[in-house]
Amino acid sequence: MLRRVIDGFLQWLPSGVDRRVRVAAWLSLAFQVALIGTGGAVRLTASGLGCPTWPQCTDGSFVNTPEMGLHGVIEFGNRLLTFVLAAVTIAAFLSVFRFRRQRRDLFRLTLLQGLSIPFQAVLGGITVLTGLNPYVVGAHFAVSIVLVMVTTILVWRVYNGPRTPGLLVPVSVLAIARLSAVSVAVTVGVGILTTGSGPHAGDNSNPDKPAPRNGLDPELLQHVHSWPAYITVALTVALAILIMRFPVERRWIIALLAVEAVQVLVGIAQARLGLPEVLVGVHMVLAAALVAAMTAVMLSLRPKAAAQPAVSVELRVRVAAS
């Protein structure tokens, strides 16, 4: 009987990319970004220790209690979203399980996302148990950003097929794109250090024992953070100008430029207004959007698997010269 149920369930699973697989991929990306948003809300409302223990929310209870107030609700809500993301991740993994041999790329991406759930849960526990150590908090955010990149690749692969050889642009343009991606990574990394030095420690419940900061100069780091950000914008503008000559989907580079423009404006505003919580939260979510857009741009530089093989740039040059 059990065997029959299992066989029936396996037969019900998708045998190829269909609407269920696409929905699961999009939900994976959406909830990774949402988790960054709720994690930011936890820090910016000083609710980081709203649940003072882990894995329980408080001694003797896995859920928040009325005595814990709004901070307990916010922190428990963030933990609860992790379980929702876990369910979405399992659904994504199962949606590609039946055709895992044909699409090993999708299988590996969903497996990687699945393995990240317990890792993130343990890292979140360490965050609480260390009293919101800024470096642990920063690592928690960095892993979430990497998972945004992973789930963006998942969505792309679901629609465009596995990675293909060849390029739609010359190697020189690819090099500029890679420099842009590195600049994005540096910008996000310095931003994590900047946040760890700033006023939003995540818990202000005990003035005698405030949550620790990383000890770096926040004003200096704000300036340092802006340098790779402006370099990223300059590289992206150059990349946009160059790839317009080649058969690359332009919407992704346009989206990247738009995200960068908004991110720069929000960054300047929050620095001049004294780091208001709302703008800092928006800045964090935009960091996820920035990484997703940069990932999409990098992926768009190769031909789609379903499309006709792209003529290499070198071949086009030789044909034009003959």
N, C-alpha and C positions, 0 to 999 in steps of 0.2 A: 504493500500500500504506500509506504513512504517513498519507495523507489519510483512508483508511478507518479506521485506528486512532484518529486524532484525532476523527473523526465519531462513532465508536463510544463513545469516552470521554465526549464531550459528551452523547451520548444517555443514558449511564449516570448522569450527574450529576442531582441532584434538579431537578425542574421546579416545585417548590413546597416549602413548609415541611413536612418530614417528620422522621422519627426521626433521620436522619443530620445534618440541619441543627441539630436541638435538641442532639444530643450534641456536635457541634462547638462550638456556642455555650457550652455548659456547660464544656467542656474549656478553652476560651479564658479564661473567667473563673477557673477553678480553677488553671490554670498561671500566670496573672498573680499571683494571691495566693501561690502556691507560690514563685514567683521572689522575691517580697518576703521570704518566710520564709528561703530559702536565702541571699539577699543579707544578711539580718540575721545569719545564722549565720557568714558570712564575716567580717563586721565584729567580731562578739562573740567569735569565737575567734582574733582577731588574724591572720586569714588573708588580709587584703586584698591583700597582696603575695606571697601564696603562689605565684602565677605572676607573676614580676617584670617580664615584658615583655608586649607586645600587638602584633599578634594572636596570636603564639606564646605558649605558656606559659613557655618558657625558650628561650634562644638555641639554635636548631637542633632544637626539638621543639615540636609543637603540643599535646602531652599532658604531664602531669606526670611526673616521674621519681622513682624511689625516694629519691634524695638529697634531694628537696624535702620529704619527710616528710608529716605529716598536714595541714599548712597547704596544701601543694600539692594534695592530694587534695580538700580542701574548696573551694578556689578553682576548681580545674578542674571539679569537680562543678557548681558554680554556672554556669560558662560552658557546660557541657554541657547543662544544663537550658534555656539560651537556645535551643539548636538544637532541642530538643524542642518548645519553645514556637513556634519558627518553623515547624516542621512542622504543628503544630496550627493556627496562623494561616493557613497556605496551605490547609489542608483546609477551614477555615471559609470562606475566600474562594471556593474552588472550589464549595463546597456551595450557594452562593447565586448563582453566576455565571450559570447558565442562565436564571434568572428575575429577573435584575438590573433589567430595565426595569419589571417589575411591583412589585418591592420595592427601590426605590432606597435606602431607608433601611438595609436590611441590607447592600447592596453597599457603601455608603459607610462603614459602621461596620467591616466586615471589611477594607476597603481601608485605612482609617486605622490599624487595628491592624497590618496588614501593613507599612505604611510606617514604623511605629514600631520595627520590629525592627532594621533597619540603623542607625537613629538611636540607639537604646539601645546597640547594639554599639559605635558610635563613642564615645558618651558614657562607656561603661564603659572603653574604651581610654584616653580622656583621664583618667579617674579613676586608672588605674594609672600612666600616664606623668607625672601631676602629683604622684605620691607620696601619693595619697589626700587631695587637697585637700578640706576639709570642705564647701565650697560646691558643688563638682562632685559629691561623694558625695550631698549633699542634693538636687541637681537630678536625679540619677539616681533617687533614691527618689520625688521629686515626679512625675516622668514615669510611673513605675510606678503611682502612686496614680491619676493621670489615666486610665491604661489600665484600671485596675480599674473606674472609672466607665464608660468606654466599653464594656467587655465586659459590665457589668451591664445597660446599655441594650440591648446586643445580645441578651442572654438574654430581657429583657422584651419586646422587639419580636418576637422569634421566637414567643413564646407569645400575645402580645396584639395583634399587628398594628401598623401604622404609627401615628404620632402623630395624634391626633384633635383637632378644635377643641372648644371648650367646656370647662367645668370641672364637677367634682362638688361643689365647695365654693365659697363666696363668695371674691371677690378678697381680702378682708381675711385670710382663712385662708391663701390662697396666699402673701400677703405674709409672714406669720409663718413659713411653710414655707421661703420663700426666705431669710429672716433666719437660720433654723436652718442652712440649707445653707452660707451665708456664714460662720457661726460655726464650723461643722465645718472649712471650708477654713482659717480663721485658726488654729484649734486645731492642725491638722496642720502648717501652716506654721511656727508657733512651736515645735512639737515637733521639727521638723527642725533649727531653729537651736539648740534645747536639746541635742539629741543631738550636734550639731557642736561644742559647747563642753564636753561631758562627757568622761569617762575612756576611753570605748570608741572609740579612734581607728582601729582596724582593723588596726594593725600595731605590734607591740612587739618586733620581731626585732632592732632596732638601738637600744640605749639611748642611744647618742651622737647619733642622728638620728631621734628619734621622729616619727611621723606628725603633721602639723600640726593644730592646733585653730583655731577661728575667733576666739579671743581674747575672747569674751564671758563674762560672769560666769555660770557654770552654776547656782549657787544662786539668783540673782535670776531667771534664765530659767525655772527650775522653778516658781517662784511665778507668773511672768507666763503660763506655759503653762497653769496651772490656771484662770486667770480665764476665758478663752474656753471652756474645757471645762465649767465650771460654768454659764456662760451658755447653752451648747448644751443641757445637761440641762434647764435651766429652760424654754427655748423649746420643747424637745421635749415636755415635760410639758404645757405650755399647748396645743401643737398637738394632742396626743393627746386632750385634753379637748374641744377644739373639733370635731375631725373625727368624733367619735363620733356627732354629730347627722346626719351625711351618709352617703350610700351609698358609702363608701370601704372597701376591704379593710383590716381592722384588723390583720392579722398583720404587716404591714410596719412600722407604727408601734410595735407591741409588740416586734418584733425590734430596731428601732432603740433603744428604751428599754433592752432587755436588754443590747445591745452597749455602750451608754454606761455602764450600771451596772457592768458587769464592767471596762470600760476605766478608770473612775474608781478602782475598788478596786485594780486592778493598778498604776495610776499612783501612788496613795498608798503602796502597799506597796513599790514599787521605790525611791521617794524616801526612805522611812524605813529601808530595809534596805541603802542604799548602792549602788543600781543594780546588783543581781545580773544576770548575763548572761541567765539564763533568762527573768526577768520583763521585761527590756528587749526580748528577742525576741518574747515574747508580746504586749507593748504594740505593737510594730511591725505584727504580723499583725492585731491588733485594729483598728489604724488603717485597714487595708484593708477589714475587715469593716464598720467604721463608715461609710466612704465608700460601700460597696455598699448598705448598708441605707438611708442617707440618699437615695441615688439612687433606690432602689425606692420610697421614700415619695413623692418628688417625682413620679415617673411614675404612681403610683397615684391622683393627684389628678385625672387626666383619664379620661374613659370609654374603655373598650376598643373597638378598632375593630370587633370581631366582635359587640359587644353592641348593643342598641337605643340610639338616640341619647338621651343623658341630658337630662332637662328642666333648663333652666338655673335657677339659684337665683333670679334675678330674676323669671322666669316663675312659679315656685312662690309667690313672695311676692305677685305680682299676683293669682294665682288665689285664694290664701287670703284676700286682702283683699276680693275681689269677692263 
